[in-house]
Amino acid sequence: MLSAPFDEPLPGALKLLVAGGFGVGKTTLVGAASEIEPLTTEAPITVASLGVDDLRATTDKTTTTVAMDFGRISIGSEYVLYLFGTPGQQRFWFMWDDLCTGALGAIVLADTQRLEECFEAVDFFENRRIPFLVAVNRFDNTVSYPLKEVRSALELRPHVPVVECDARSRESSVGVLLSLVQYLLDTDPEAARPAAAHIVEGLLP
């Protein structure tokens, strides 16, 4: 079952979320996929994060999302995807309820070094009955685990798609969005609206 339709005058509008733990690449994916300069709320990481945010796996990270990321992809002149990236740190999770209002689906971005950080996002979308897929962001110089092992580790239901991506690549990021829209069509075509079929066609290379 999908969440309530997005209250948007364009008939082909779909609101999609990009969620996941701290530093998994959400801002990067939204920026890579968006046709516009993405709206970000990145702020410098300061000493206030010490003891609050786990920076051990993201030692090169100097900024963090404190509200949301926003991007857009237009398909022709009639259809549009709105992308909302959620903040990853626990202290900002209170914003997730507002961000998920009207969302038809979500991407849970995962880092295989820190899969445990996906559990909260998976539970969040399952509890709200928002369809989602898991996208494994392939970081450089890390162990690549088979997707079936990722599925097993996250205890996902059989119907939940698991794909891999490079969040830095537009082609790869758009491919994840294509997988999600196709999953929405397969799950509940009526709720995803006929326009979603045209969006799939528009995203195909």
N, C-alpha and C positions, 0 to 999 in steps of 0.2 A: 504494500500500500504506500502511495506517495503522499507527501505533505500537501498542504493547500497550495493552489496555483499562485504564482507570482502576480501580484496586483500591478500590472504594467500594461499601458495602452497598446504597445506593439503586440500583434497576435502571435508572433514567433519568438517571444522573449523567454529565455530560460535562465534562471538564477542557479548557479552552481557554486559549491564551496570547495576550498582547498584547505585541508586541516592536517594536523600532525604535531609531532613534538617540536621542541625548541631546536632550531638550527637544521631542520631536515631538508630545506630548500623550497618552502612554500612561496616566499617572495620571489625567488628566482624563477620558479615555474610560471607564476602569474605574469611576471615581466616578460618572459620568453614567449608566451602564447599571445599576449595582448597586442592588439593592433594600435593601441594608443599608448602614450607614455603612462605607465601605471601609476595610480595614486598609492603611495606607500606612507606608512606612519613609522618609519624607522627612526630609532633614537639611539644615541651612543650607549654602549654598555659601560656602566660606571662601577665604582667600588660598592655601590648599593646592591649590585647583583651578587656579590660575594656571599656564599652561604645560602643564597636563594635560588639562583639558576645554576644548573650543572653545566659548566663550561669545559669539562675534561675532554669531550669528544669534538669540541668546536673551538679549539684554542686560537684559531685565526679569525674568529668572528668578532667584529668590533661594533656591530649595531644589532638591534633587535626590534621586532614589530610590537608596538604597544597598543594598537587598536585593530587595524585591518589593512589588507592590501586590496586594491580594486583594479580590475582590467576588463577589457571588452573585446569581443570578436564579432564583427558584422558578417552575415552571410547574404551577399547581394544587398538589396535595399530594403528588405522586408523582415529579415530575421536577425536576431542578435543574442549572443551569449554574454551574460554578466558573470564575472569571476570574482569571488570574495575570498581572500585568504584570511584565515583566522589567526589570532596570536597563539604562540605555542606555549608560553610560560603559564604555569598553574594560576598565578595571581591575576591573570587576565581572562581566565575561562568564563567569568561571569558575563562576558560579552557574547559568548557563543549562542545563547538563547535568542538574542536579538538578531544576530547575523543569520541564523538558520531560518528565520521567519520567511516563508514563501519559497524556500529552496527546494528544488525538485531532486537534487542529487548532490553527492559529495565525493571528493577524492581524499583518501587518507594517505598522505605521503609518508613513506617509511624509510628508515635507515637501518640496514641489517645489523649494524653495530649496537643499535639501541632500540630493538623491536618492542621492548617493554613500554616505551613511550607511546605506542600506538593503541594500547588497550583502552585508555580513557576515551579516545576519539571513536573507536569501534563501538564501545558501549553507548556512547552519547547518541550516535546515529541509529543504532539498533533500537534503543529505548524510545526514540522519537519517530521510528519507522521511516526514516529517510534513506532511500537506497544509496549505497556507496560502493566504491571499489577501492582496493589497496594498490597503490603504485609504489614499487620499490625503486628509490632513487639510487642509481649506481654511482657511488662516489669513487674517485680514483684511489688506487692503492688499498682497496679493501677486499675482503673475501667475498666472492660471489656465491650466494647460496641458491639452490634450486627453488623456484617459486612454490613448488609443492611443500617444501620444508617451511617456507615463510607462512603458507596457509596453515600448516599444522601447528606451528608455534603460536600463531595468533588465534587458533581455535575458531577459524571462520566457518560459517555455514557453506555448504557445497555450492550454492548459487552465487556467492559473492566473488566477482572477478578479481584476480591478482595479476597485475601486469608489471613490467619493468620500464624504466624511463631514464633519460638524462635530462634533468630539469633545466639545464643550461641551453638545451637545443629546442628551437621553436618547433621543428618537425616532430620531435619526440614528445614535447609537451602537448601539442595539438593532437597527437595520436592518443594520448591518455584521455583528453576531452572527448575524442571520437568514441573511444571505448566506453566511456561513461554514458554518453547520449545513446549509443546503441543498446547499452544495458537497460536504460530507462525505457526504451522502446520495447525491448524484449520482456521487461517486467510488467509494464502497464502502458500499452500504447495509447489508450484513451486519455489517461492522465497526462502523459508526456506530450500530447497534442500531435496532430498530423504534421505541424510545422517542424517537429523534431526530425522527421524523415528527410526533409529538405536540408536541415542543418547538417545531417550526416553526409548527404551528397556534397554540400558545400565545403565540408572539412576534408573530404577525400582529395588526395593529390591529383 
